[in-house]
Amino acid sequence: MPWGYYPLRMAREKRGFDNWVVTPHARFQMGRRGISEEELGRVLRDPEEILEVSPHRFVYQSRLQRRGKVYLLRVVVDVGTKVPEVVTAYLTSKVRKYKEADK
């Protein structure tokens, strides 16, 4: 079962951060999906929501607008390492599906 299907819990004790490492896989996916370092940084420093998907694995997410349409940028981060590691990042137009506050 893919990680996105596990029940999500709000990670109230976690906050945004200023230092992180982008894994080669995440960097490749960002390039393929047209996600900039600036967009990634905005979400990691000041996320709208932080969701726990498994121990030490969180999704930092925020809405952004492109070409007049609202998307949700979701950044999967492993916080169980010395410096948080960005595992992957992607955009989705299914904002209501993933926004905890909208449920």
C-alpha positions, 0 to 999 in steps of 0.5 A: 500500500503506498504511503499516501493511503495511510491515515494522516495525523497532524504533527503539532509538535513539528514546525518548519525548518531552515536546513534540509538536504534534497536527495537525488531522487527528490531533485530528479522528481522536482526537475521533472515536475517543474518544482523550484528550489524557491517553492520547496523552501517556502513550504519547508520554512512555513508550511500550511500543514504538517502531516505525519505519515509514519514515524519520522516521515512527514508531509509538509504542504502548502497551496500555491497558484500557477496559471490561475489554478490552485495546487497543493505542493506536498513535500515528503521529509524524513526527519529521523536523520541529523539533517531533515531529508527531502524524499520527494515533492509533487504538485496535486490539483486535488487540494481538498483530498489532501488538506486536513483542515478541509476534512 
